Amino acid sequence: MATAVLPPGPKGSPLFGVFPEFRKDPPLFLLNVARHHGDVAFFKMGSQKFYLLNRPEFVQDVLVTHNGKFQKSRIMQRAKVLLGEGLLTSEGQFHLRQRRLVQPAFHRQRIAGYAAAMVECAERSAARWTSGETRDISEEMMRLTLAIVAQTLFGAEVEEDADDIGRAMTDVLGMFNMMLIPFTEFLQKMPLPSMRRFERARAFLDKKIYSIINERRQSGDDRGDLLSMLLLAQDEQGDGGSMTDTQVRDEALTLFMAGHETTANALTWTWYLLSQHPDVERRLHEELRSVLGGGEPGFDNLPQLRYTGMVFAESMRLYPPAWALSRLAMQDHEIAGYHIPAGSLCMLSPYVMHRKPEYFPDPERFDPERWTPDAKDRRPKFSYFPFGGGPRMCIGERFAWTEGVLLLATIGQRWRMRLEPAQRVAHRAQITLRTRYGMRMQLEKL
C-alpha cells in the first residue's frame, strides 16, 4: 500500500519552489537532490510536483512496464509550437503510426548506406583545418553533424546555410530553456526579444524544410533517403494513408534538429575528455592505426573499433546529451511505496544515474574500461540510458552510435586536440547538454 507521506526533498520558496536553485545548474541541482535525499525525492517548481527517480528499476517502471500511464512532459507539449506533431511531441496512436512510417529509415542496412556519407563529410570538414591553429570544436562538430544529417536523411547539401541554421537552432533551444520557467504560457504571448528571435528562427527553419519538401514533391525522385521514405510511406498496418506535407515537415524538422545537436555535443565532450586523458587518447590512436592502417573507416569496421566505441560510451556517461527525461503521470501511480498522483512529473536523469557509485565506482573518473563486455554485464539495465528506453526510445540510437564512432575514427587518426589554456569548461543544460563557453582547442596533425 502506497503511503501518503511525501518523499524527502528540498523545500524551496512558497511561490516558485526550487526553481531559482534549479535554474542555476539543473544537472548539478538534480545530482545534489539525489545525493542528499535518496533514490526517490520530491520537490516543486511553481505548482508543479516533481518526483526524481534514481534507480534503474524505477526508470524501467516508468519508461517500459507502465509506460501507458505516462506522457511526455508539458515542456515537450509546449515544443509543439516548433515541432508540431513530430515523434518527440506526439502521443498515443498517432505517435505509433508515425514511428511505423519513420522506422524503416533507421534499419541496419539503411545506416550501413549512410556510413560512407558520414566519413566523407568528416574528411571534408577536417581538410579545412591547419595544424597549429585553434578552433572552437563545438562549432566544428555542429557544422559537421548538420551536414551529415542533411545529406544522409534529406539528401540535401546545406553547408552554405550551416551558420544560419546553427544560429536558428541556438535561438530555438533558448526558447525551450525558457519553457522551464513557471507561468511560461503567459510569457510566450508577450512581445519579448526571445520570442521574436524564436519566431524568426522557426520561420527560417520552416522555409528551409518546406523548400526541400516542395522540390522533392515536384521531382518525384526516390533518392532512398528519409525524406523520400516519408513522402512515399503508407501505413500498411494501420489506415493505409500517407503523410501530409505538414506531417512530413514535423518529422523532418524533428529529426533535423535532434539528429545533429545531440551527436555534436557528445563528440565535443569526447574530444575534451581525450585531451585531458593522454593514456586513453594514446590507446585510441593505437587502435585506429591497427584497425584502419591509415585508410578510411567504414561500417564493416565498427565491430573492430571496440575501444573507440568504449570511449564514446564513457563520454556519454559523463556528459549525456539528453541529460534528463520527464514523464507526466496521467494516472495515479506507486513507486517504492510512495503515492505519485496524476499530474505529477517523474524526472529520470541519465546525468544523475550515470554518477551512481554503486554502478560506476569513482563516478567522475573518465574510464572507458567500464565498457568491457564483462563490466557491462555486471550492471543492471537502465543504469545507463543515454537514449531513453521503452516504446519512446530514441529512434536514431543506432544512427548516433554509428556516426559517433565513425567520426571519432575518421578525425582521430589524423588529428590530436589540445584544450586552449584559457578555455573555461562548463556545461549549459538546455534540452541538450551543450558547452557553456564553447570548446576552443589547438589542432595537431598526426
N, C-alpha and C positions, 0 to 999 in steps of 0.2 A: 504494500500500500504506500502510495506517494505521500510524503509529508508536505504540509502547507508552509513549513518553515523555509525561508529563502536561503539559498546557498550563501556562503561568506563572499564578501567583495567590497570594493571601495564605495564610499557613500556619495561624494561629490556634493554639489550645491542643490538646493531645493528646485531651482528653475531649470538649470542646464545639466544637472547631474555631473558626470565625469567628463563632459565634452571638452572643457578647456584643457584638461590634462591629456586627454586622448589626442587632441589635435596637434599638440607639440611634436609628438613622435608616436604615431599609432602602433607600429610593431613593438616598440620598446614598452609602451604602456601595457599592451596585452601580455607581453612576456613577464613584466613585473606583477601583474594581476595573478597570473598562473603561479608564479614562484611564491607569492605571499599568501594566496588564498586557496590554492589547491586545484584539482582537476575539473571541478565544476564551480564556477564563480559567477556572481550576479552583479550587474551594475545598470545604471540608467543613463541615457542621454536624452535630455528633454523628458518627454513622457514615455519614450520607447524603452522597453525592458530588454536587456541583453543577457544571454547565458553563454559564457565562454566555456567550451567543452574541450578538454585537452587529454583525452585518452584515445588510442586507436579504435577501441570498441565503440566509443561514443560517435566517432566520425563515421564508422560503418553503419551505426544505427540510423543516423540522420540521412546519409547520402545513399545508402543501399537498402537496408532492411525496412525502414519506414519512410522511404523517400516520397511516397504518395501523400504523406501528411504535411509535406513542406513544399514551399515555392521559393523561387529566387527572392531576394530581399527587395524592399521598396526602392533601394538605390538602383538596382537593375531595372525595376519597373519605370523609374524616372528616366533611365537611359533610353527608353523608347523614343524620347524626343529626338535622339540621333539615330539609333539603330533600328527603330521600328519594331517589327516582329521577327527579328533575326534569331539565330539559335541561342544567343546569350540571354535574350529577354523574353522569348515566347514561352508559353506554358501549355500543359495538357496535350490533347490530341493533335493540336496544330503543331506543337513542337515535335512530337513523334513523327508526324508526316514530313516536316521539313528535314528532320535528321535522316529519314529514309532516303530523301531525294539527294542530300548532300553527301552521305556516307561513301558512295562508290568512288568519289574523287580522292579518298584517303585510303583506298585499299593498297595493299603492299605493292602490287605491280605498278600502280599509278605513281607511288612515291619513288619506286626504282627509276621510273622515267623522269622524275623531277631532279634526281641526284646530279645528272650532268649539268643542268642549268644552274644548280646551286654552286657547284665547283667553278663553273665558267664565270659567274658573277663575282665570286670571291677572288679569282685570279685577276679579273679586270679591275676590281677595286684596289687590290694590293699593288697592281702595276703602277698606280699613280703615286705611290709612296716613294720617299727618298730616304736612304739610310742616314741617320743622324738628325732627322727632322723631328719635331714634336707635333702630334695631332691629338685632337680630342677623340678618343677611341669610342666614346659613347655615341658621338655624332657619326663616326665612320660606320659603326655597326648598325645604326638606324638606317643610314643610306643603303647599306649592303642588303639588309634583310627586306627593306622596302622594294628594292629592285628584284629580289628573288620572289617575293610573294606576288608581285605584279606579273613577272614573267611566267612563273610556274602555274599560278592559279588563274590568271586572267589573260595570259598571252599578250601582255601589253608592256611596252617599254615606257617607263615613267622617270627615267633618270634626270631628264631635263626639268621635271617638276618636283624632284625629290626635296629640295629645300622648302618649297611652298607647302608640300604635303606634310613634311615634318613639322613645320610651324602650326599647320592646321591641327595635326594630331595633338600637339602640346596644348593648344587652346582648348581642344575638346576634353582632354584629360584634366585640365584645370577646372573645367565645369563639373566633371564628375566628382572631383575633390570637394567642390562646393556643395554637392548634393549630400555630403555627410552632415552638413550643418542643420541643426533643428530648425524647423519652420522654413526650410528651403523652398517649399512650394510657393510661398509668397515672394521670396527673393527672385524666383525665376520669372515673375511677371513684372519686375521692376526694370527700368532702363539703365542697368548698371553697366560699366565698361566691360566686365567679364561676360555679361550676357550678350553684348554687342559683338565681342570677339567670337563667342561661341556661334552666334548666328552667321557671321561671316565665314567661319571655318566650316560649318555644316553646309552652307550654300556652295562653297568651293569644292568640298568633297562630293556633294551630290552631282555637281556639274561634271566632275571627272568620271564618276562611276556611270552616270546615265549616258555620257558620250560614248563610253566603251560599249555599253549595252546596245545603244541605238546603232552603232556601227556594225556590231555583230548581227543584230536582227536583220539589217539591210543586206548584209553579205550572205547570210545563211550558212556561213562556214562552220563546220565542226572541226575545231582545232585540237580536240582531245583534252582540253584543259577544263578547269572547274566551271568557268563561265559557260562554255559550250554545253556542259552537262546540266547546268542549272536551266539553261534556256530550252533544252530538248527533253529534260526529265519528265516522266509521267509517273504518277503514284499508282503503280500496278497493284500494290497490296491494299490500297485504300479506294479513293474516289475516282482514280484514273485520270485526274486532272493534272494540269501543269501549272507553273508559276506565272503570275503576272509580272510585269516589269517592276512594280513596287516590291514584290516579294523577292525577286532576283536582286534588286538593289539592296534590300535589307540584309540578305545573306552575304552578298558580295562585300558590302561595307563592313559588316561584322568580321568577316574573315580577313579583309584587307587591313583592318585595324589590329585585330588580335594576332594575325599571322606574322606581323613583323615586330611589333612592340615588345612582346614577351621574349622572343628569342634574342633580340638585340640587347635587352637588359641582361639576360643570362650570360651572353657572350662577354659583355663589358665587364661584369663582375668576375668572370673566369680569367680574363686577361690580367685584371688587377691581382687576383689571388696568385696566379702563376708568377707574377713579378715579385711577389713577397715571399715565395717559397721556391728558391732555386733548385732544391733537390727534386721537387715534384716536376718542375719545368725541365730539368735535365733528363729525367726518366721519360717524360712525354716526348722530347726530341729523339731520344734513343728509339722509342717505339716507332715513331714516324719514319726514321731512317731505315729501320729494319723492315717494316712492312711495305713502305712505298718506294724506297730506294731513289728518291728524288722525283718520282712520277706523280701524276695527279691521282688523288684518291677517287674511288668510285663506290657505288652502292655495295658491290660484292666485297669490298674491303672492310665493311663495318664489323663483321664478326672478329676480324683480326685486330681491330683498333680497340682492344679491350681497355687498356689503361686510359686512352683518350676519353672513352665513354665514362670511365670511373671518375676522371677529373671533372667532366661536365655534370655528372650526378652529384658530386660533392659540392660543386659550386652552387647548384640549385638547392642543395640542403641549406646552405648558409644564407643564400640570397634568392629565395623562391620568387619568381616574377609575380605570381598570384599569391601574395603574402597572406591573404585572409579570404575566406569564403563565409557567406552568411546565408541562412535559410530562415524564412518566415514560417512559423508554425501556424498551419491552417486549422489544426485541431489541438485540443489538449494532449499533452504527451508526458511521459515519465522517463527520466534518465537518472540512474544511480540513486533512486529513492526520492528524487526531487520532482515536484509537480511543475511542469512548464506549460503555462496557459496559452491558449490560442492567441495569436497576435504578437507573441514574443519572437525575438530574433535569436537564433542559435549561431554563435560565431565559432568557426573552425579555422585555426590559423596554422598553415604549414610552417611559417616563420617560428612560431612558438613550439609546435610539436617537434620540429626538427632540432630543437635545442633541449630536448628532454634527456637528462643524463642517463636514465636507465636504458635508453635505446642507443644513445650516442654519447659515450663517455668523453669527458673533456670537450663539450659540445662546440665551443668556439674555435677549436683547432681545425684547420683545413687538412683533411687526411683522406685522400682517395682510397686508401686501403679499406675503408669502411664498406666498399662496394665490391669486394670479392664475393663470389657465389656463396661461400660458407657464411660470411658475415651477414649477407642479405637474408639468408635462410633463418638465421637466429632471431631476426626481428619480426614482430607481428605486422601483418598487412595494415596499412594506414598509419604506421609510424612515420611513413614518408609518402606524401601525396601532393607533389607539386602540380599535378594536372587534375586534381579533384578525384572524383570516383562516382560509381553508380551510373544510372542512365544518362546523367548530365556530365559525365566525364568529358574533358576537352576532346573534341573530335579530331583535333590536329596533333595529338600527342606523338604519334609515330612520325609525322612530318617534322615536328620540332626536334625530336631526338636525332633523326637523320640529318637535318640541317645543322644542328649544333655540333655534332661530331665531325661532319664533313668540312665545315668552315674552320673548326679548330685545326683539323689536319691540313687543310689547304694552306692556311695562313701560317700555322705553327711550324711547318717545315721550311719556311722561307724567312720568317721574321721572329725576333725576340722583342719584347716590350719592357720598358723600364719606366716606373712612375716618375713623373716630373717632380723634383724635390719640393716645390712649393704647392703641389696639388693637395687640396683638402679632400678627404674621403668621408662621405656620409651618405646615407640613403635618404630618399624622398619618397614616402609611401603615398602614392595616389591609387588608382586602380591597379597599377603595377608598381614594382619596386625599382624606381629609377635611381640614378645618382643625383645627389643634390647639387654638386658643383661641377658636373661633367667628369671626365676622366682623361686628363692630358698625360700622354705617355710619349717617351722618346723611342723611336723606332731603330732597331739594329738589324741589318740584313745578315742572314746566316750564310 
